[in-house]
Amino acid sequence: MINVTIWNEFLHEKQHEEVTRVYPEGIHIALQKGLASEQFNIRTATLEEPEHGLTEEVLNNTDVLVWWGHMGHDRVEDAIVERVHARVMAGMGLIVLHSAHFSKIFKKLMGTGCDLKWREANEKERLWVVNPGHPIAEGLPEYITLDHEEMYGEHFDIPAPDELIFLSWFQGGEVFRSGCTFTRGQGKIFYFRPGHETFPTYYNEHILKVISNGIKWAKPTMTATPVRGNAQPLEQL
C-alpha cells in the first residue's frame, strides 16, 4: 500500500458556485474517490486545517503528497513549506497539479519563477504522450482530448525537466510542457497541468490514470540512505 495525502486549498469550492457545482465536496474528495480503486491508503488535508493538515505525523506517514492550489498560495505558512521540502528531499514523492505550479513548495523546489501564459476561454486541449515508454504513460492512448480546459502556454519558467511525458496543444494555438518530472534530493516530483477548477477534468478516467501512475512512479524507493559530512576512512591511511 502506498500512503497518499491529497492536499487541496478547498477555497474555490466554498466561495464560487460554478466550482461547487463541479466539485461539491472539493477537488480533494473527487480525487480521493477517483483513485479509490487503486492500492492506495489515501487521506486528505486542506489549507484551513491546523498546520494546513500537514503535521509532522501526517508527512512522516506520507509516501506521496498530491498538491492542488490556486488562490491561497500566499496563505501557506513558510514553516509548512519547509517541512514539506525536507520530506521531499528525504524521499517523499510530490505530485503538483495544475495551478500549483505557483505554489510556494513547487517554486522552492524548482528555484525559478514558474510563470507561464494562461487564458480561460473554454477551449479544447489535446494532451499528447511524447514519452510512451515511461511508467507514467502506462495504459494510456496516444493522446487525451479534453473538450474544455484552461490554456497554459509556453514559455513555462521551470528548469529543464528530467523527463517530458506530456505535451499539450490548445485550440488557440499554444503548446505547453504539461507533464514533467524532476528529482530533488531523494524525492521524485511530477508536475501535471490539467485540472482547472471549473471543469470536470478530475472525473476523466485517463486523467485519473495519469495521476495514479504518477503516484506509483513517485513513491519512495528502498535505496541506501546517503551519508554526508565528515567521514572516517574505510581503509587504514
C-alpha positions as CSV (number, residue, x, y, z in Angstrom):
1,M,0.0,0.0,0.0
2,I,1.2,3.5,-0.9
3,N,0.3,6.1,1.7
4,V,-1.0,9.1,-0.2
5,T,-2.0,12.5,1.1
6,I,-4.1,14.7,-1.2
7,W,-3.8,18.4,-0.3
8,N,-6.2,20.9,-1.7
9,E,-6.8,24.6,-0.7
10,F,-10.6,23.9,-0.6
11,L,-11.4,27.6,-1.1
12,H,-12.9,27.9,-4.6
13,E,-15.4,25.2,-3.9
14,K,-16.7,27.1,-0.8
15,Q,-16.7,30.5,-2.5
16,H,-17.7,30.1,-6.1
17,E,-21.0,28.5,-7.1
18,E,-19.7,27.4,-10.6
19,V,-16.9,25.4,-8.8
20,T,-19.2,24.0,-6.2
21,R,-21.4,22.5,-9.0
22,V,-18.5,20.7,-10.4
23,Y,-16.8,19.6,-7.2
24,P,-19.4,19.8,-4.4
25,E,-17.2,18.0,-1.9
26,G,-14.0,19.5,-3.0
27,I,-11.3,18.6,-5.6
28,H,-9.5,16.6,-2.9
29,I,-12.5,14.4,-2.3
30,A,-13.1,13.9,-6.1
31,L,-9.5,12.7,-6.4
32,Q,-9.8,10.5,-3.4
33,K,-12.9,8.8,-4.8
34,G,-11.5,8.6,-8.3
35,L,-8.4,6.9,-7.1
36,A,-10.1,4.6,-4.6
37,S,-9.9,1.5,-6.7
38,E,-6.1,1.7,-6.6
39,Q,-3.9,0.1,-3.9
40,F,-3.5,3.4,-2.1
41,N,-4.2,4.4,1.5
42,I,-5.5,7.9,0.9
43,R,-6.0,10.8,3.4
44,T,-6.8,14.4,2.6
45,A,-5.7,17.7,4.0
46,T,-6.8,21.3,3.4
47,L,-5.5,24.8,3.8
48,E,-7.7,25.9,6.7
49,E,-7.0,22.9,8.9
50,P,-4.4,23.4,11.8
51,E,-0.9,23.3,10.2
52,H,-2.8,23.0,6.9
53,G,-3.4,19.4,7.7
54,L,0.3,18.7,7.1
55,T,1.6,17.9,10.6
56,E,4.9,16.2,11.2
57,E,3.0,12.9,11.9
58,V,1.0,13.2,8.6
59,L,4.0,13.9,6.5
60,N,6.1,11.3,8.2
61,N,3.4,8.8,7.2
62,T,3.0,10.0,3.6
63,D,4.8,8.3,0.7
64,V,3.4,10.6,-1.9
65,L,1.9,14.1,-1.5
66,V,-0.6,15.4,-4.2
67,W,-0.9,19.2,-4.2
68,W,-3.6,21.4,-5.7
69,G,-3.6,25.1,-5.0
70,H,-4.6,28.4,-6.7
71,M,-6.0,31.4,-4.8
72,G,-4.3,30.7,-1.5
73,H,-0.7,30.2,-2.3
74,D,0.4,33.1,-0.1
75,R,-1.6,31.7,2.8
76,V,0.5,28.6,3.1
77,E,2.8,29.1,6.1
78,D,6.6,29.1,5.3
79,A,7.2,26.7,8.1
80,I,4.9,24.1,6.5
81,V,6.6,24.7,3.1
82,E,10.0,24.0,4.8
83,R,8.5,20.9,6.4
84,V,7.2,19.5,3.1
85,H,10.5,20.5,1.3
86,A,12.5,18.5,3.9
87,R,10.3,15.4,3.4
88,V,10.7,15.6,-0.4
89,M,14.5,15.9,-0.1
90,A,14.4,12.8,2.2
91,G,12.4,10.8,-0.4
92,M,8.7,11.6,-0.3
93,G,7.1,11.9,-3.7
94,L,5.3,15.0,-4.8
95,I,2.6,15.3,-7.5
96,V,2.0,19.0,-8.4
97,L,-1.3,19.6,-10.2
98,H,-2.4,22.5,-12.5
99,S,-2.2,25.9,-10.8
100,A,0.0,24.5,-8.1
101,H,2.9,25.5,-10.4
102,F,2.7,28.8,-8.5
103,S,2.7,27.1,-5.1
104,K,5.5,28.0,-2.6
105,I,6.7,24.4,-2.5
106,F,7.0,24.0,-6.2
107,K,8.8,27.3,-6.7
108,K,11.2,26.5,-3.9
109,L,12.0,23.1,-5.4
110,M,12.4,24.5,-8.9
111,G,14.3,27.6,-7.9
112,T,12.6,29.6,-10.7
113,G,9.5,31.8,-11.0
114,C,7.4,29.0,-12.6
115,D,5.3,31.6,-14.5
116,L,3.5,30.9,-17.8
117,K,0.9,32.2,-20.3
118,W,-2.7,31.4,-19.5
119,R,-6.2,32.0,-20.8
120,E,-9.7,31.0,-19.7
121,A,-11.6,30.5,-22.9
122,N,-13.3,27.1,-22.5
123,E,-11.1,25.7,-25.3
124,K,-10.1,22.2,-26.4
125,E,-6.8,20.7,-25.2
126,R,-5.1,17.7,-26.8
127,L,-2.6,16.2,-24.4
128,W,0.0,14.2,-26.4
129,V,2.0,11.4,-24.9
130,V,5.6,12.2,-26.0
131,N,7.3,9.6,-23.9
132,P,5.2,6.5,-24.3
133,G,7.7,4.1,-22.7
134,H,7.6,6.0,-19.4
135,P,5.8,4.3,-16.4
136,I,3.5,7.4,-16.0
137,A,2.2,6.9,-19.6
138,E,1.4,3.2,-19.0
139,G,-2.1,2.2,-20.2
140,L,-2.8,5.5,-21.9
141,P,-3.9,6.2,-25.5
142,E,-1.6,8.2,-27.9
143,Y,-3.3,11.4,-26.7
144,I,-6.0,12.6,-24.3
145,T,-8.6,15.1,-25.5
146,L,-10.2,17.5,-23.0
147,D,-13.0,19.4,-24.7
148,H,-12.9,22.2,-22.1
149,E,-9.8,23.4,-20.2
150,E,-7.9,26.5,-19.3
151,M,-5.0,27.2,-21.6
152,Y,-1.5,27.2,-20.2
153,G,1.2,28.2,-22.8
154,E,4.9,28.5,-23.1
155,H,7.2,29.8,-22.0
156,F,6.9,27.9,-18.7
157,D,9.6,29.2,-16.4
158,I,10.9,25.9,-15.0
159,P,14.3,24.2,-15.1
160,A,14.7,21.7,-18.0
161,P,12.7,18.7,-16.8
162,D,14.5,15.4,-16.2
163,E,11.8,13.8,-18.4
164,L,9.0,15.2,-20.5
165,I,6.0,12.9,-20.6
166,F,3.1,15.1,-22.0
167,L,2.9,18.0,-24.4
168,S,-0.3,19.9,-24.7
169,W,-1.8,21.6,-27.8
170,F,-4.6,24.1,-27.3
171,Q,-7.3,25.2,-29.7
172,G,-5.9,28.8,-29.6
173,G,-2.6,27.5,-31.0
174,E,-0.3,27.4,-27.9
175,V,1.7,24.4,-26.7
176,F,2.8,23.6,-23.2
177,R,5.0,21.1,-21.3
178,S,2.2,19.5,-19.4
179,G,3.8,16.5,-17.8
180,C,7.3,17.0,-16.4
181,T,9.4,15.0,-13.9
182,F,12.2,16.2,-11.6
183,T,14.4,14.8,-8.9
184,R,15.3,16.8,-5.8
185,G,17.4,15.1,-3.2
186,Q,15.9,11.6,-2.8
187,G,12.5,12.7,-3.8
188,K,10.7,12.5,-7.2
189,I,8.4,15.2,-8.4
190,F,5.8,15.1,-11.2
191,Y,4.1,18.2,-12.5
192,F,0.8,17.6,-14.4
193,R,-1.0,20.5,-15.9
194,P,-4.8,19.6,-16.4
195,G,-7.3,20.4,-13.7
196,H,-8.9,23.8,-13.8
197,E,-11.5,24.1,-11.0
198,T,-14.5,25.0,-13.2
199,F,-14.1,21.9,-15.5
200,P,-14.7,18.2,-14.5
201,T,-11.2,17.2,-15.5
202,Y,-10.6,15.1,-12.4
203,Y,-13.5,12.8,-13.3
204,N,-11.8,11.9,-16.6
205,E,-10.6,8.2,-16.5
206,H,-7.4,9.0,-18.4
207,I,-6.5,11.9,-16.2
208,L,-7.0,9.8,-13.1
209,K,-4.9,7.1,-14.7
210,V,-2.1,9.6,-15.2
211,I,-2.3,10.7,-11.5
212,S,-2.4,7.1,-10.4
213,N,0.7,6.2,-12.5
214,G,2.4,9.3,-11.2
215,I,1.8,8.3,-7.6
216,K,3.2,4.8,-8.3
217,W,6.3,6.3,-10.0
218,A,6.9,8.9,-7.3
219,K,6.7,6.6,-4.3
220,P,10.0,6.3,-2.3
221,T,12.4,3.7,-3.4
222,M,14.2,1.5,-0.9
223,T,17.7,2.7,-1.5
224,A,20.6,3.2,0.9
225,T,20.3,6.4,2.9
226,P,23.0,8.8,1.8
227,V,25.7,9.6,4.4
228,R,27.2,13.1,4.2
229,G,29.6,15.2,6.2
230,N,33.0,14.5,7.7
231,A,33.8,10.8,7.3
232,Q,36.3,8.4,8.7
233,P,38.4,6.4,6.2
234,L,37.3,2.9,5.5
235,E,40.9,1.7,5.0
236,Q,43.9,2.5,7.0
237,L,45.7,5.7,6.0
